């Protein structure tokens, strides 16, 4: 069974359901600790979906601010998995493949932060843990 995360640009990140579930759970945990309970609940809902063929999450359904929080949560979750390494895994041989898929999602989600706002051209949204900044792509 496969799962996917869709972007507004029509791209998608596809992975085995177990990868999708681990990623969404870890990101949801990070976001909940940061006080983003609603977004965390959306991720848990997508993770627990009983869709007949594919589990999915649509980044394009999120507000711009929630996309920023999602990407920041992905970064933090990715860093935690890197710090923990494969030692705590039941099947450590799967860790490199998992981290490769996670990195590809992080890259895709970061690129999703480039938004096209009608009439204003491309706008880049970047985030740090302490502050979210909006600036035009040209400057």
C-alpha positions in Angstrom: 0.0 0.0 0.0 1.2 3.5 -0.8 0.7 7.0 0.6 1.2 10.4 -0.9 1.6 14.1 0.0 0.4 16.4 -2.7 1.6 20.0 -3.4 -0.1 22.9 -5.0 2.2 22.6 -8.0 0.8 19.2 -8.9 3.8 17.4 -7.5 3.6 14.5 -5.1 5.8 12.6 -2.7 4.9 9.0 -2.6 6.1 6.4 -0.1 5.2 3.2 1.5 2.5 3.6 4.1 4.8 2.8 7.0 7.2 5.6 5.9 4.3 8.1 5.5 2.9 7.1 9.0 6.3 7.5 10.7 6.9 10.8 9.1 3.5 12.2 9.8 3.5 11.0 13.4 6.9 12.5 14.2 6.0 15.8 12.6 2.6 15.8 14.4 4.4 15.3 17.7 6.8 18.2 17.0 4.0 20.5 16.0 1.9 19.6 19.0 4.8 20.4 21.3 5.1 23.8 19.6 1.4 24.5 20.2 0.2 23.8 16.7 -2.5 21.4 17.9 -4.9 21.8 15.0 -2.2 21.2 12.3 -1.0 18.2 14.4 -4.5 16.8 14.5 -4.8 17.1 10.7 -1.6 15.1 10.2 -2.8 12.4 12.6 -6.1 12.3 10.8 -4.3 11.8 7.5 -2.1 9.1 9.1 -5.1 7.3 10.4 -7.1 7.5 7.3 -8.9 4.3 6.3 -9.0 5.2 2.6 -9.4 2.1 0.5 -6.3 2.5 -1.8 -4.1 5.3 -0.7 -3.4 7.5 2.3 -2.8 11.1 1.4 -2.2 14.6 2.7 -2.7 17.7 0.7 -0.2 20.5 1.4 -2.2 22.8 -0.8 -5.2 22.6 1.6 -3.1 24.3 4.3 -2.9 28.0 4.9 0.4 29.6 4.0 1.2 29.9 7.7 0.4 26.2 8.3 2.6 25.3 5.4 5.5 27.2 7.0 4.8 25.4 10.3 4.6 22.1 8.5 8.0 22.6 6.8 9.6 23.7 10.1 8.1 20.6 11.8 9.5 18.4 9.0 13.0 20.0 9.5 12.9 19.4 13.2 11.6 15.8 12.9 14.3 15.0 10.2 17.0 16.4 12.5 15.7 14.2 15.4 15.7 11.1 13.3 19.3 11.9 12.2 20.4 12.5 15.8 18.8 9.2 16.9 20.2 7.1 14.1 19.1 3.5 13.4 19.9 2.1 16.8 16.4 2.4 18.1 14.8 0.8 15.1 13.3 -2.7 15.2 14.8 -3.2 11.7 17.8 -0.9 11.4 18.5 -1.9 7.8 15.4 0.1 6.7 16.7 3.3 8.3 18.8 4.5 5.3 15.9 4.0 2.9 13.5 5.8 5.3 15.9 8.7 5.7 16.3 9.0 1.9 12.5 9.2 1.5 12.2 11.7 4.4 14.9 13.9 2.8 13.1 13.9 -0.5 9.9 15.0 1.2 11.7 17.7 3.1 13.2 19.0 -0.2 9.8 18.9 -1.9 8.0 20.7 1.0 10.7 23.4 1.1 10.2 24.0 -2.6 6.4 24.2 -1.9 7.1 27.3 0.2 7.5 29.2 -3.1 4.0 30.6 -3.5 2.5 32.4 -6.5 0.2 35.1 -5.4 -2.1 36.6 -8.1 -0.7 39.9 -9.3 2.5 39.9 -7.1 4.6 37.2 -8.8 6.5 34.6 -6.8 6.9 35.1 -3.1 9.2 33.1 -1.0 8.2 32.1 2.5 11.0 31.0 4.8 10.8 30.1 8.4 12.9 29.8 11.5 11.9 28.3 14.8 11.6 31.8 16.3 10.3 33.9 13.4 8.6 33.5 10.0 9.6 35.9 7.3 7.9 36.8 4.1 10.0 38.3 1.3 9.7 38.6 -2.4 11.7 36.2 -4.5 13.4 39.1 -6.2 14.7 40.6 -3.0 
